[in-house]
Amino acid sequence: SSSQLEFELRVQEFISFVNKDKYMEAVTYAKKNLAKFADEHMDKLKLIMGMLAFSRDKLESIEKYSNLLNEDKWDWLVEMFIKESYHLHSL
């Protein structure tokens, strides 16, 4: 069982490549860092890989993708990190 935090961070890094129109880097990143999560998170992986089928401008107009591009996701990840840290240290 892999860390949910690690998975979400890897997803966000992938999305950052897409957000910068670096699609080839996103594919390379996914092969290296996301493939190991396929068994547990296939639905989310299919969703984010679908982003590669559209231009960056088009992604903004597709609700399921525009939500993923929202920079507020980083705030959520910070909260997730804090909670996981507290849990690991029994605080």
C-alpha positions, -999 to +999 in steps of 0.1 A: +000+000+000+016+033-011+012+066+006-019+086-005+001+118+000+029+105-023+003+096-049-014+130-048+019+149-049+030+128-079-003+136-096+001+173-089+036+173-103+022+156-135-005+183-137+022+210-133+039+197-165+006+198-184-001+233-170+031+245-185+024+228-219+052+203-213+033+173-225+063+151-233+078+157-199+044+148-184+044+115-202+080+107-192+072+117-156+041+095-155+060+065-168+087+069-141+066+081-111+029+071-116+030+036-131+035+021-096+002+034-085-019+018-113-033-010-091-047+013-065-055+044-084-064+035-120-094+057-123-075+089-112-046+079-135-070+075-165-085+109-157-052+128-155-038+110-186-068+121-205-055+157-200-029+148-227-056+146-254-064+183-252-045+216-256-039+236-224-065+262-235-091+235-241-085+219-207-098+251-190-132+247-206-136+210-195-149+210-160-133+178-148-099+190-160-102+227-151-108+215-115-075+196-116-056+227-129-067+248-099-037+260-080-056+257-047-048+220-049-014+228-034-030+242-003-050+209+001-017+190-003-001+210+025-030+202+048-027+165+038+011+166+046+005+181+080-022+156+089+000+127+077+029+140+097+008+143+128-004+108+123+031+094+118+043+111+149+012+103+170+005+140+177 
